[in-house]
Amino acid sequence: MNSKTRTALTAGVLAVALGLGATIQASAGTPRSVSGKPSESAQASVHAPAKASTAAPQSVSGTLGQAVTRVADFYGAYIDAKGDYTDPDVTLATALRKHYLTPDFAQRLAAWEKKNGTDGVLHAQNVPAQWTVTDNGTVGHGHEVIVTLTFGSGETTQKTKLFVLVERYNHIIDIDTTSAR
């Protein structure tokens, strides 16, 4: 897919940001959690023969206005945009930042990235192989969501835990490696 086609799909991606590789596990009284893997285009292009699967189909669900859903939507789409190694979609990644981050935080994040030489949303130079988003509760007038990124595969994995603070109007106002709690 070329960048013009991908840019035309940006609005649709913002509306339906999570792909089929994500799962939400939620029930009354338990923390909500979303996990996923980058889309097929973000993974190595190794074509294996198709085989029948007995695994249950995966589903994605969310709730409008819920912080964990909003953060999961953002990270799912952002990782997909950044994870296409042959043709990462910088335009889409930029549009996602503009849509989900407050202008003030976007400025602070750009300064942090310049100082640290890495992507501030992922706190890494590469794209994770898996990710999980979990509700961490109310903090002041906002809501904290934990994003756990898993880099690598097999026995050589590294996990990074990020604490994403969402304001009451559903925009991300901070991403840090320590909790605001």
CNS distance restraints for C-alpha pairs under 8 A (distance, minus, plus):
assign (resid   1 and name CA) (resid   5 and name CA) 6.39 0.50 0.50
assign (resid   1 and name CA) (resid   6 and name CA) 6.59 0.50 0.50
assign (resid   2 and name CA) (resid   6 and name CA) 6.28 0.50 0.50
assign (resid   2 and name CA) (resid  87 and name CA) 7.62 0.50 0.50
assign (resid   3 and name CA) (resid   7 and name CA) 5.90 0.50 0.50
assign (resid   3 and name CA) (resid  87 and name CA) 7.65 0.50 0.50
assign (resid   3 and name CA) (resid  89 and name CA) 6.46 0.50 0.50
assign (resid   4 and name CA) (resid   8 and name CA) 6.28 0.50 0.50
assign (resid   5 and name CA) (resid   9 and name CA) 6.53 0.50 0.50
assign (resid   6 and name CA) (resid  10 and name CA) 6.53 0.50 0.50
assign (resid   6 and name CA) (resid  89 and name CA) 7.32 0.50 0.50
assign (resid   6 and name CA) (resid  92 and name CA) 7.59 0.50 0.50
assign (resid   7 and name CA) (resid  89 and name CA) 7.94 0.50 0.50
assign (resid   7 and name CA) (resid  91 and name CA) 6.65 0.50 0.50
assign (resid   7 and name CA) (resid  92 and name CA) 6.27 0.50 0.50
assign (resid   9 and name CA) (resid  13 and name CA) 6.20 0.50 0.50
assign (resid  10 and name CA) (resid  14 and name CA) 6.20 0.50 0.50
assign (resid  10 and name CA) (resid  92 and name CA) 6.03 0.50 0.50
assign (resid  10 and name CA) (resid  95 and name CA) 7.69 0.50 0.50
assign (resid  11 and name CA) (resid  15 and name CA) 6.49 0.50 0.50
assign (resid  12 and name CA) (resid  16 and name CA) 6.10 0.50 0.50
assign (resid  12 and name CA) (resid  17 and name CA) 7.86 0.50 0.50
assign (resid  13 and name CA) (resid  17 and name CA) 4.84 0.50 0.50
assign (resid  13 and name CA) (resid  77 and name CA) 6.88 0.50 0.50
assign (resid  14 and name CA) (resid  73 and name CA) 7.86 0.50 0.50
assign (resid  14 and name CA) (resid  77 and name CA) 7.55 0.50 0.50
assign (resid  14 and name CA) (resid  96 and name CA) 7.24 0.50 0.50
assign (resid  16 and name CA) (resid  73 and name CA) 7.61 0.50 0.50
assign (resid  17 and name CA) (resid  73 and name CA) 4.84 0.50 0.50
assign (resid  17 and name CA) (resid  74 and name CA) 6.78 0.50 0.50
assign (resid  17 and name CA) (resid  76 and name CA) 6.24 0.50 0.50
assign (resid  17 and name CA) (resid  77 and name CA) 5.02 0.50 0.50
assign (resid  18 and name CA) (resid  22 and name CA) 6.62 0.50 0.50
assign (resid  18 and name CA) (resid  60 and name CA) 7.46 0.50 0.50
assign (resid  18 and name CA) (resid  72 and name CA) 7.44 0.50 0.50
assign (resid  18 and name CA) (resid  73 and name CA) 5.52 0.50 0.50
assign (resid  18 and name CA) (resid  76 and name CA) 5.30 0.50 0.50
assign (resid  18 and name CA) (resid  77 and name CA) 6.26 0.50 0.50
assign (resid  19 and name CA) (resid  39 and name CA) 6.85 0.50 0.50
assign (resid  19 and name CA) (resid  76 and name CA) 7.28 0.50 0.50
assign (resid  20 and name CA) (resid  39 and name CA) 7.99 0.50 0.50
assign (resid  20 and name CA) (resid  58 and name CA) 6.89 0.50 0.50
assign (resid  20 and name CA) (resid  59 and name CA) 6.89 0.50 0.50
assign (resid  20 and name CA) (resid  60 and name CA) 7.17 0.50 0.50
assign (resid  21 and name CA) (resid  36 and name CA) 5.17 0.50 0.50
assign (resid  21 and name CA) (resid  37 and name CA) 5.52 0.50 0.50
assign (resid  21 and name CA) (resid  38 and name CA) 7.05 0.50 0.50
assign (resid  21 and name CA) (resid  39 and name CA) 6.68 0.50 0.50
assign (resid  21 and name CA) (resid  58 and name CA) 7.47 0.50 0.50
assign (resid  22 and name CA) (resid  34 and name CA) 6.70 0.50 0.50
assign (resid  22 and name CA) (resid  35 and name CA) 5.29 0.50 0.50
assign (resid  22 and name CA) (resid  36 and name CA) 3.90 0.50 0.50
assign (resid  22 and name CA) (resid  37 and name CA) 6.65 0.50 0.50
assign (resid  22 and name CA) (resid  58 and name CA) 7.38 0.50 0.50
assign (resid  22 and name CA) (resid  59 and name CA) 7.19 0.50 0.50
assign (resid  22 and name CA) (resid  60 and name CA) 6.19 0.50 0.50
assign (resid  23 and name CA) (resid  34 and name CA) 5.55 0.50 0.50
assign (resid  23 and name CA) (resid  35 and name CA) 5.48 0.50 0.50
assign (resid  23 and name CA) (resid  36 and name CA) 6.37 0.50 0.50
assign (resid  23 and name CA) (resid  58 and name CA) 6.28 0.50 0.50
assign (resid  23 and name CA) (resid  59 and name CA) 5.73 0.50 0.50
assign (resid  23 and name CA) (resid  60 and name CA) 5.18 0.50 0.50
assign (resid  23 and name CA) (resid  61 and name CA) 7.79 0.50 0.50
assign (resid  24 and name CA) (resid  32 and name CA) 7.19 0.50 0.50
assign (resid  24 and name CA) (resid  33 and name CA) 5.66 0.50 0.50
assign (resid  24 and name CA) (resid  34 and name CA) 4.42 0.50 0.50
assign (resid  24 and name CA) (resid  35 and name CA) 6.71 0.50 0.50
assign (resid  24 and name CA) (resid  59 and name CA) 7.33 0.50 0.50
assign (resid  24 and name CA) (resid  60 and name CA) 5.66 0.50 0.50
assign (resid  24 and name CA) (resid  61 and name CA) 6.22 0.50 0.50
assign (resid  24 and name CA) (resid  62 and name CA) 7.62 0.50 0.50
assign (resid  25 and name CA) (resid  32 and name CA) 6.12 0.50 0.50
assign (resid  25 and name CA) (resid  33 and name CA) 5.55 0.50 0.50
assign (resid  25 and name CA) (resid  34 and name CA) 6.57 0.50 0.50
assign (resid  26 and name CA) (resid  30 and name CA) 6.58 0.50 0.50
assign (resid  26 and name CA) (resid  31 and name CA) 6.88 0.50 0.50
assign (resid  26 and name CA) (resid  32 and name CA) 4.94 0.50 0.50
assign (resid  26 and name CA) (resid  33 and name CA) 6.77 0.50 0.50
assign (resid  27 and name CA) (resid  31 and name CA) 7.89 0.50 0.50
assign (resid  27 and name CA) (resid  32 and name CA) 7.54 0.50 0.50
assign (resid  31 and name CA) (resid 134 and name CA) 6.85 0.50 0.50
assign (resid  31 and name CA) (resid 135 and name CA) 5.80 0.50 0.50
assign (resid  31 and name CA) (resid 136 and name CA) 7.72 0.50 0.50
assign (resid  32 and name CA) (resid  68 and name CA) 7.18 0.50 0.50
assign (resid  32 and name CA) (resid 134 and name CA) 5.78 0.50 0.50
assign (resid  32 and name CA) (resid 135 and name CA) 5.62 0.50 0.50
assign (resid  33 and name CA) (resid  68 and name CA) 7.51 0.50 0.50
assign (resid  33 and name CA) (resid 132 and name CA) 6.86 0.50 0.50
assign (resid  33 and name CA) (resid 133 and name CA) 5.38 0.50 0.50
assign (resid  33 and name CA) (resid 134 and name CA) 4.28 0.50 0.50
assign (resid  33 and name CA) (resid 135 and name CA) 6.55 0.50 0.50
assign (resid  34 and name CA) (resid  68 and name CA) 7.90 0.50 0.50
assign (resid  34 and name CA) (resid  69 and name CA) 7.91 0.50 0.50
assign (resid  34 and name CA) (resid  72 and name CA) 6.50 0.50 0.50
assign (resid  34 and name CA) (resid 132 and name CA) 5.37 0.50 0.50
assign (resid  34 and name CA) (resid 133 and name CA) 4.80 0.50 0.50
assign (resid  34 and name CA) (resid 134 and name CA) 6.39 0.50 0.50
assign (resid  35 and name CA) (resid 130 and name CA) 7.36 0.50 0.50
assign (resid  35 and name CA) (resid 131 and name CA) 5.42 0.50 0.50
assign (resid  35 and name CA) (resid 132 and name CA) 3.93 0.50 0.50
assign (resid  35 and name CA) (resid 133 and name CA) 6.07 0.50 0.50
assign (resid  36 and name CA) (resid  76 and name CA) 7.45 0.50 0.50
assign (resid  36 and name CA) (resid 130 and name CA) 5.70 0.50 0.50
assign (resid  36 and name CA) (resid 131 and name CA) 5.40 0.50 0.50
assign (resid  36 and name CA) (resid 132 and name CA) 6.42 0.50 0.50
assign (resid  37 and name CA) (resid 129 and name CA) 5.91 0.50 0.50
assign (resid  37 and name CA) (resid 130 and name CA) 4.41 0.50 0.50
assign (resid  37 and name CA) (resid 131 and name CA) 6.33 0.50 0.50
assign (resid  38 and name CA) (resid  42 and name CA) 5.47 0.50 0.50
assign (resid  38 and name CA) (resid  43 and name CA) 6.61 0.50 0.50
assign (resid  38 and name CA) (resid  76 and name CA) 7.37 0.50 0.50
assign (resid  38 and name CA) (resid  79 and name CA) 6.35 0.50 0.50
assign (resid  38 and name CA) (resid  80 and name CA) 5.62 0.50 0.50
assign (resid  38 and name CA) (resid  83 and name CA) 6.92 0.50 0.50
assign (resid  38 and name CA) (resid 128 and name CA) 7.75 0.50 0.50
assign (resid  38 and name CA) (resid 129 and name CA) 6.39 0.50 0.50
assign (resid  38 and name CA) (resid 130 and name CA) 6.71 0.50 0.50
assign (resid  39 and name CA) (resid  43 and name CA) 6.74 0.50 0.50
assign (resid  39 and name CA) (resid  80 and name CA) 5.97 0.50 0.50
assign (resid  40 and name CA) (resid  44 and name CA) 7.80 0.50 0.50
assign (resid  40 and name CA) (resid  45 and name CA) 7.73 0.50 0.50
assign (resid  41 and name CA) (resid  45 and name CA) 7.25 0.50 0.50
assign (resid  41 and name CA) (resid  80 and name CA) 7.87 0.50 0.50
assign (resid  41 and name CA) (resid  83 and name CA) 7.55 0.50 0.50
assign (resid  41 and name CA) (resid  84 and name CA) 5.65 0.50 0.50
assign (resid  42 and name CA) (resid  80 and name CA) 6.16 0.50 0.50
assign (resid  42 and name CA) (resid  82 and name CA) 7.94 0.50 0.50
assign (resid  42 and name CA) (resid  83 and name CA) 4.41 0.50 0.50
assign (resid  42 and name CA) (resid  84 and name CA) 4.34 0.50 0.50
assign (resid  42 and name CA) (resid  85 and name CA) 6.57 0.50 0.50
assign (resid  43 and name CA) (resid  83 and name CA) 7.45 0.50 0.50
assign (resid  43 and name CA) (resid  84 and name CA) 7.52 0.50 0.50
assign (resid  43 and name CA) (resid 129 and name CA) 7.78 0.50 0.50
assign (resid  62 and name CA) (resid  66 and name CA) 7.71 0.50 0.50
assign (resid  62 and name CA) (resid  69 and name CA) 5.37 0.50 0.50
assign (resid  63 and name CA) (resid  69 and name CA) 6.33 0.50 0.50
assign (resid  64 and name CA) (resid  69 and name CA) 7.48 0.50 0.50
assign (resid  64 and name CA) (resid  70 and name CA) 7.93 0.50 0.50
assign (resid  65 and name CA) (resid  69 and name CA) 7.73 0.50 0.50
assign (resid  65 and name CA) (resid  70 and name CA) 7.22 0.50 0.50
assign (resid  65 and name CA) (resid 170 and name CA) 6.76 0.50 0.50
assign (resid  66 and name CA) (resid  70 and name CA) 6.31 0.50 0.50
assign (resid  66 and name CA) (resid 170 and name CA) 7.84 0.50 0.50
assign (resid  67 and name CA) (resid  71 and name CA) 6.14 0.50 0.50
assign (resid  67 and name CA) (resid 135 and name CA) 7.74 0.50 0.50
assign (resid  67 and name CA) (resid 143 and name CA) 6.60 0.50 0.50
assign (resid  67 and name CA) (resid 144 and name CA) 7.83 0.50 0.50
assign (resid  67 and name CA) (resid 145 and name CA) 7.18 0.50 0.50
assign (resid  67 and name CA) (resid 166 and name CA) 6.50 0.50 0.50
assign (resid  67 and name CA) (resid 170 and name CA) 6.41 0.50 0.50
assign (resid  68 and name CA) (resid  72 and name CA) 6.03 0.50 0.50
assign (resid  68 and name CA) (resid 133 and name CA) 6.77 0.50 0.50
assign (resid  68 and name CA) (resid 134 and name CA) 6.52 0.50 0.50
assign (resid  68 and name CA) (resid 135 and name CA) 5.58 0.50 0.50
assign (resid  68 and name CA) (resid 145 and name CA) 6.02 0.50 0.50
assign (resid  69 and name CA) (resid  73 and name CA) 6.06 0.50 0.50
assign (resid  70 and name CA) (resid  74 and name CA) 6.26 0.50 0.50
assign (resid  70 and name CA) (resid 170 and name CA) 7.19 0.50 0.50
assign (resid  71 and name CA) (resid  75 and name CA) 6.11 0.50 0.50
assign (resid  71 and name CA) (resid 133 and name CA) 7.39 0.50 0.50
assign (resid  71 and name CA) (resid 145 and name CA) 7.35 0.50 0.50
assign (resid  71 and name CA) (resid 164 and name CA) 7.79 0.50 0.50
assign (resid  71 and name CA) (resid 172 and name CA) 7.97 0.50 0.50
assign (resid  72 and name CA) (resid  76 and name CA) 5.85 0.50 0.50
assign (resid  72 and name CA) (resid 133 and name CA) 5.98 0.50 0.50
assign (resid  73 and name CA) (resid  77 and name CA) 6.20 0.50 0.50
assign (resid  74 and name CA) (resid  78 and name CA) 5.90 0.50 0.50
assign (resid  74 and name CA) (resid  96 and name CA) 6.91 0.50 0.50
assign (resid  74 and name CA) (resid 100 and name CA) 6.87 0.50 0.50
assign (resid  75 and name CA) (resid  79 and name CA) 5.85 0.50 0.50
assign (resid  76 and name CA) (resid  80 and name CA) 6.30 0.50 0.50
assign (resid  77 and name CA) (resid  81 and name CA) 6.13 0.50 0.50
assign (resid  77 and name CA) (resid  96 and name CA) 7.71 0.50 0.50
assign (resid  78 and name CA) (resid  82 and name CA) 6.11 0.50 0.50
assign (resid  78 and name CA) (resid  92 and name CA) 7.85 0.50 0.50
assign (resid  78 and name CA) (resid  93 and name CA) 5.67 0.50 0.50
assign (resid  78 and name CA) (resid  96 and name CA) 6.77 0.50 0.50
assign (resid  79 and name CA) (resid  83 and name CA) 5.48 0.50 0.50
assign (resid  79 and name CA) (resid 127 and name CA) 6.53 0.50 0.50
assign (resid  79 and name CA) (resid 128 and name CA) 7.55 0.50 0.50
assign (resid  80 and name CA) (resid  84 and name CA) 6.63 0.50 0.50
assign (resid  81 and name CA) (resid  88 and name CA) 5.84 0.50 0.50
assign (resid  81 and name CA) (resid  89 and name CA) 5.04 0.50 0.50
assign (resid  81 and name CA) (resid  90 and name CA) 7.15 0.50 0.50
assign (resid  81 and name CA) (resid  92 and name CA) 6.24 0.50 0.50
assign (resid  81 and name CA) (resid  93 and name CA) 5.77 0.50 0.50
assign (resid  82 and name CA) (resid  88 and name CA) 5.09 0.50 0.50
assign (resid  82 and name CA) (resid  89 and name CA) 6.20 0.50 0.50
assign (resid  82 and name CA) (resid  90 and name CA) 7.13 0.50 0.50
assign (resid  82 and name CA) (resid  93 and name CA) 6.74 0.50 0.50
assign (resid  82 and name CA) (resid 127 and name CA) 6.87 0.50 0.50
assign (resid  83 and name CA) (resid  88 and name CA) 6.26 0.50 0.50
assign (resid  83 and name CA) (resid 127 and name CA) 5.73 0.50 0.50
assign (resid  84 and name CA) (resid  88 and name CA) 4.63 0.50 0.50
assign (resid  84 and name CA) (resid  89 and name CA) 7.40 0.50 0.50
assign (resid  89 and name CA) (resid  93 and name CA) 6.32 0.50 0.50
assign (resid  90 and name CA) (resid  94 and name CA) 6.06 0.50 0.50
assign (resid  91 and name CA) (resid  95 and name CA) 6.18 0.50 0.50
assign (resid  92 and name CA) (resid  96 and name CA) 6.08 0.50 0.50
assign (resid  93 and name CA) (resid  97 and name CA) 6.30 0.50 0.50
assign (resid  94 and name CA) (resid  98 and name CA) 6.25 0.50 0.50
assign (resid  95 and name CA) (resid  99 and name CA) 6.12 0.50 0.50
assign (resid  96 and name CA) (resid 100 and name CA) 6.02 0.50 0.50
assign (resid  97 and name CA) (resid 101 and name CA) 5.43 0.50 0.50
assign (resid  97 and name CA) (resid 106 and name CA) 7.31 0.50 0.50
assign (resid  98 and name CA) (resid 102 and name CA) 7.51 0.50 0.50
assign (resid  98 and name CA) (resid 103 and name CA) 7.40 0.50 0.50
assign (resid  98 and name CA) (resid 106 and name CA) 7.63 0.50 0.50
assign (resid 100 and name CA) (resid 170 and name CA) 7.85 0.50 0.50
assign (resid 100 and name CA) (resid 171 and name CA) 5.31 0.50 0.50
assign (resid 100 and name CA) (resid 172 and name CA) 6.06 0.50 0.50
assign (resid 101 and name CA) (resid 105 and name CA) 6.36 0.50 0.50
assign (resid 101 and name CA) (resid 106 and name CA) 5.96 0.50 0.50
assign (resid 101 and name CA) (resid 171 and name CA) 5.34 0.50 0.50
assign (resid 101 and name CA) (resid 172 and name CA) 4.68 0.50 0.50
assign (resid 101 and name CA) (resid 173 and name CA) 6.36 0.50 0.50
assign (resid 102 and name CA) (resid 106 and name CA) 6.10 0.50 0.50
assign (resid 102 and name CA) (resid 171 and name CA) 5.76 0.50 0.50
assign (resid 102 and name CA) (resid 172 and name CA) 6.08 0.50 0.50
assign (resid 102 and name CA) (resid 173 and name CA) 5.84 0.50 0.50
assign (resid 103 and name CA) (resid 107 and name CA) 6.33 0.50 0.50
assign (resid 104 and name CA) (resid 108 and name CA) 6.43 0.50 0.50
assign (resid 104 and name CA) (resid 173 and name CA) 7.74 0.50 0.50
assign (resid 105 and name CA) (resid 109 and name CA) 5.90 0.50 0.50
assign (resid 105 and name CA) (resid 172 and name CA) 7.56 0.50 0.50
assign (resid 105 and name CA) (resid 173 and name CA) 5.36 0.50 0.50
assign (resid 105 and name CA) (resid 174 and name CA) 6.35 0.50 0.50
assign (resid 106 and name CA) (resid 110 and name CA) 6.16 0.50 0.50
assign (resid 107 and name CA) (resid 111 and name CA) 6.44 0.50 0.50
assign (resid 108 and name CA) (resid 112 and name CA) 6.21 0.50 0.50
assign (resid 109 and name CA) (resid 113 and name CA) 6.09 0.50 0.50
assign (resid 109 and name CA) (resid 120 and name CA) 6.03 0.50 0.50
assign (resid 110 and name CA) (resid 114 and name CA) 6.22 0.50 0.50
assign (resid 110 and name CA) (resid 120 and name CA) 7.52 0.50 0.50
assign (resid 111 and name CA) (resid 115 and name CA) 6.27 0.50 0.50
assign (resid 112 and name CA) (resid 116 and name CA) 6.04 0.50 0.50
assign (resid 112 and name CA) (resid 120 and name CA) 6.87 0.50 0.50
assign (resid 113 and name CA) (resid 117 and name CA) 5.35 0.50 0.50
assign (resid 113 and name CA) (resid 118 and name CA) 5.39 0.50 0.50
assign (resid 113 and name CA) (resid 119 and name CA) 5.94 0.50 0.50
assign (resid 113 and name CA) (resid 120 and name CA) 5.49 0.50 0.50
assign (resid 114 and name CA) (resid 118 and name CA) 7.54 0.50 0.50
assign (resid 117 and name CA) (resid 125 and name CA) 8.00 0.50 0.50
assign (resid 118 and name CA) (resid 123 and name CA) 6.33 0.50 0.50
assign (resid 118 and name CA) (resid 124 and name CA) 5.48 0.50 0.50
assign (resid 118 and name CA) (resid 125 and name CA) 5.06 0.50 0.50
assign (resid 119 and name CA) (resid 123 and name CA) 5.40 0.50 0.50
assign (resid 119 and name CA) (resid 124 and name CA) 5.51 0.50 0.50
assign (resid 119 and name CA) (resid 125 and name CA) 5.84 0.50 0.50
assign (resid 120 and name CA) (resid 124 and name CA) 7.20 0.50 0.50
assign (resid 120 and name CA) (resid 175 and name CA) 7.83 0.50 0.50
assign (resid 121 and name CA) (resid 175 and name CA) 6.98 0.50 0.50
assign (resid 122 and name CA) (resid 127 and name CA) 7.44 0.50 0.50
assign (resid 122 and name CA) (resid 149 and name CA) 7.82 0.50 0.50
assign (resid 127 and name CA) (resid 151 and name CA) 7.18 0.50 0.50
assign (resid 128 and name CA) (resid 149 and name CA) 5.77 0.50 0.50
assign (resid 128 and name CA) (resid 150 and name CA) 5.36 0.50 0.50
assign (resid 128 and name CA) (resid 151 and name CA) 4.48 0.50 0.50
assign (resid 128 and name CA) (resid 152 and name CA) 7.18 0.50 0.50
assign (resid 129 and name CA) (resid 149 and name CA) 7.71 0.50 0.50
assign (resid 129 and name CA) (resid 150 and name CA) 5.83 0.50 0.50
assign (resid 129 and name CA) (resid 151 and name CA) 5.33 0.50 0.50
assign (resid 129 and name CA) (resid 152 and name CA) 6.24 0.50 0.50
assign (resid 129 and name CA) (resid 153 and name CA) 7.29 0.50 0.50
assign (resid 130 and name CA) (resid 149 and name CA) 6.06 0.50 0.50
assign (resid 130 and name CA) (resid 150 and name CA) 5.09 0.50 0.50
assign (resid 130 and name CA) (resid 151 and name CA) 7.01 0.50 0.50
assign (resid 131 and name CA) (resid 147 and name CA) 6.96 0.50 0.50
assign (resid 131 and name CA) (resid 148 and name CA) 5.57 0.50 0.50
assign (resid 131 and name CA) (resid 149 and name CA) 4.52 0.50 0.50
assign (resid 131 and name CA) (resid 150 and name CA) 5.98 0.50 0.50
assign (resid 132 and name CA) (resid 146 and name CA) 7.99 0.50 0.50
assign (resid 132 and name CA) (resid 147 and name CA) 5.66 0.50 0.50
assign (resid 132 and name CA) (resid 148 and name CA) 5.11 0.50 0.50
assign (resid 132 and name CA) (resid 149 and name CA) 6.62 0.50 0.50
assign (resid 133 and name CA) (resid 145 and name CA) 6.78 0.50 0.50
assign (resid 133 and name CA) (resid 146 and name CA) 5.65 0.50 0.50
assign (resid 133 and name CA) (resid 147 and name CA) 4.53 0.50 0.50
assign (resid 133 and name CA) (resid 148 and name CA) 6.45 0.50 0.50
assign (resid 134 and name CA) (resid 145 and name CA) 5.72 0.50 0.50
assign (resid 134 and name CA) (resid 146 and name CA) 5.11 0.50 0.50
assign (resid 134 and name CA) (resid 147 and name CA) 6.51 0.50 0.50
assign (resid 135 and name CA) (resid 144 and name CA) 6.72 0.50 0.50
assign (resid 135 and name CA) (resid 145 and name CA) 4.71 0.50 0.50
assign (resid 135 and name CA) (resid 146 and name CA) 6.31 0.50 0.50
assign (resid 136 and name CA) (resid 143 and name CA) 7.46 0.50 0.50
assign (resid 136 and name CA) (resid 144 and name CA) 5.20 0.50 0.50
assign (resid 136 and name CA) (resid 145 and name CA) 5.03 0.50 0.50
assign (resid 136 and name CA) (resid 146 and name CA) 6.22 0.50 0.50
assign (resid 137 and name CA) (resid 143 and name CA) 5.73 0.50 0.50
assign (resid 137 and name CA) (resid 144 and name CA) 5.61 0.50 0.50
assign (resid 137 and name CA) (resid 145 and name CA) 7.18 0.50 0.50
assign (resid 138 and name CA) (resid 142 and name CA) 5.93 0.50 0.50
assign (resid 138 and name CA) (resid 143 and name CA) 4.32 0.50 0.50
assign (resid 138 and name CA) (resid 144 and name CA) 6.13 0.50 0.50
assign (resid 139 and name CA) (resid 143 and name CA) 5.25 0.50 0.50
assign (resid 139 and name CA) (resid 144 and name CA) 6.28 0.50 0.50
assign (resid 139 and name CA) (resid 180 and name CA) 7.03 0.50 0.50
assign (resid 139 and name CA) (resid 181 and name CA) 6.35 0.50 0.50
assign (resid 141 and name CA) (resid 167 and name CA) 6.65 0.50 0.50
assign (resid 141 and name CA) (resid 168 and name CA) 6.19 0.50 0.50
assign (resid 142 and name CA) (resid 165 and name CA) 6.64 0.50 0.50
assign (resid 142 and name CA) (resid 166 and name CA) 5.46 0.50 0.50
assign (resid 142 and name CA) (resid 167 and name CA) 4.31 0.50 0.50
assign (resid 142 and name CA) (resid 168 and name CA) 5.12 0.50 0.50
assign (resid 143 and name CA) (resid 165 and name CA) 5.73 0.50 0.50
assign (resid 143 and name CA) (resid 166 and name CA) 5.14 0.50 0.50
assign (resid 143 and name CA) (resid 167 and name CA) 6.44 0.50 0.50
assign (resid 143 and name CA) (resid 168 and name CA) 7.28 0.50 0.50
assign (resid 144 and name CA) (resid 163 and name CA) 6.52 0.50 0.50
assign (resid 144 and name CA) (resid 164 and name CA) 5.61 0.50 0.50
assign (resid 144 and name CA) (resid 165 and name CA) 4.56 0.50 0.50
assign (resid 144 and name CA) (resid 166 and name CA) 6.22 0.50 0.50
assign (resid 144 and name CA) (resid 179 and name CA) 7.94 0.50 0.50
assign (resid 144 and name CA) (resid 180 and name CA) 7.64 0.50 0.50
assign (resid 145 and name CA) (resid 163 and name CA) 5.85 0.50 0.50
assign (resid 145 and name CA) (resid 164 and name CA) 5.12 0.50 0.50
assign (resid 145 and name CA) (resid 165 and name CA) 6.41 0.50 0.50
assign (resid 145 and name CA) (resid 166 and name CA) 7.69 0.50 0.50
assign (resid 146 and name CA) (resid 161 and name CA) 6.79 0.50 0.50
assign (resid 146 and name CA) (resid 162 and name CA) 5.73 0.50 0.50
assign (resid 146 and name CA) (resid 163 and name CA) 4.73 0.50 0.50
assign (resid 146 and name CA) (resid 164 and name CA) 6.15 0.50 0.50
assign (resid 147 and name CA) (resid 161 and name CA) 5.79 0.50 0.50
assign (resid 147 and name CA) (resid 162 and name CA) 5.04 0.50 0.50
assign (resid 147 and name CA) (resid 163 and name CA) 6.29 0.50 0.50
assign (resid 147 and name CA) (resid 164 and name CA) 7.09 0.50 0.50
assign (resid 148 and name CA) (resid 159 and name CA) 6.57 0.50 0.50
assign (resid 148 and name CA) (resid 160 and name CA) 5.63 0.50 0.50
assign (resid 148 and name CA) (resid 161 and name CA) 4.43 0.50 0.50
assign (resid 148 and name CA) (resid 162 and name CA) 6.21 0.50 0.50
assign (resid 149 and name CA) (resid 159 and name CA) 5.50 0.50 0.50
assign (resid 149 and name CA) (resid 160 and name CA) 5.13 0.50 0.50
assign (resid 149 and name CA) (resid 161 and name CA) 6.38 0.50 0.50
assign (resid 149 and name CA) (resid 162 and name CA) 7.92 0.50 0.50
assign (resid 150 and name CA) (resid 157 and name CA) 6.49 0.50 0.50
assign (resid 150 and name CA) (resid 158 and name CA) 5.68 0.50 0.50
assign (resid 150 and name CA) (resid 159 and name CA) 4.47 0.50 0.50
assign (resid 150 and name CA) (resid 160 and name CA) 6.54 0.50 0.50
assign (resid 151 and name CA) (resid 157 and name CA) 5.46 0.50 0.50
assign (resid 151 and name CA) (resid 158 and name CA) 5.18 0.50 0.50
assign (resid 151 and name CA) (resid 159 and name CA) 6.25 0.50 0.50
assign (resid 152 and name CA) (resid 156 and name CA) 5.85 0.50 0.50
assign (resid 152 and name CA) (resid 157 and name CA) 4.53 0.50 0.50
assign (resid 152 and name CA) (resid 158 and name CA) 6.56 0.50 0.50
assign (resid 153 and name CA) (resid 157 and name CA) 5.22 0.50 0.50
assign (resid 161 and name CA) (resid 177 and name CA) 6.29 0.50 0.50
assign (resid 162 and name CA) (resid 175 and name CA) 6.45 0.50 0.50
assign (resid 162 and name CA) (resid 176 and name CA) 5.58 0.50 0.50
assign (resid 162 and name CA) (resid 177 and name CA) 4.80 0.50 0.50
assign (resid 162 and name CA) (resid 178 and name CA) 7.11 0.50 0.50
assign (resid 163 and name CA) (resid 174 and name CA) 7.93 0.50 0.50
assign (resid 163 and name CA) (resid 175 and name CA) 5.61 0.50 0.50
assign (resid 163 and name CA) (resid 176 and name CA) 5.25 0.50 0.50
assign (resid 163 and name CA) (resid 177 and name CA) 5.90 0.50 0.50
assign (resid 163 and name CA) (resid 178 and name CA) 6.24 0.50 0.50
assign (resid 163 and name CA) (resid 179 and name CA) 5.60 0.50 0.50
assign (resid 163 and name CA) (resid 180 and name CA) 7.74 0.50 0.50
assign (resid 164 and name CA) (resid 172 and name CA) 6.91 0.50 0.50
assign (resid 164 and name CA) (resid 173 and name CA) 7.74 0.50 0.50
assign (resid 164 and name CA) (resid 174 and name CA) 5.74 0.50 0.50
assign (resid 164 and name CA) (resid 175 and name CA) 4.50 0.50 0.50
assign (resid 164 and name CA) (resid 176 and name CA) 6.62 0.50 0.50
assign (resid 165 and name CA) (resid 172 and name CA) 5.82 0.50 0.50
assign (resid 165 and name CA) (resid 173 and name CA) 5.70 0.50 0.50
assign (resid 165 and name CA) (resid 174 and name CA) 5.09 0.50 0.50
assign (resid 165 and name CA) (resid 175 and name CA) 6.40 0.50 0.50
assign (resid 165 and name CA) (resid 180 and name CA) 7.87 0.50 0.50
assign (resid 166 and name CA) (resid 170 and name CA) 5.67 0.50 0.50
assign (resid 166 and name CA) (resid 171 and name CA) 5.46 0.50 0.50
assign (resid 166 and name CA) (resid 172 and name CA) 4.39 0.50 0.50
assign (resid 166 and name CA) (resid 173 and name CA) 5.72 0.50 0.50
assign (resid 166 and name CA) (resid 174 and name CA) 7.31 0.50 0.50
assign (resid 167 and name CA) (resid 171 and name CA) 5.59 0.50 0.50
assign (resid 167 and name CA) (resid 172 and name CA) 6.31 0.50 0.50
assign (resid 167 and name CA) (resid 173 and name CA) 6.31 0.50 0.50
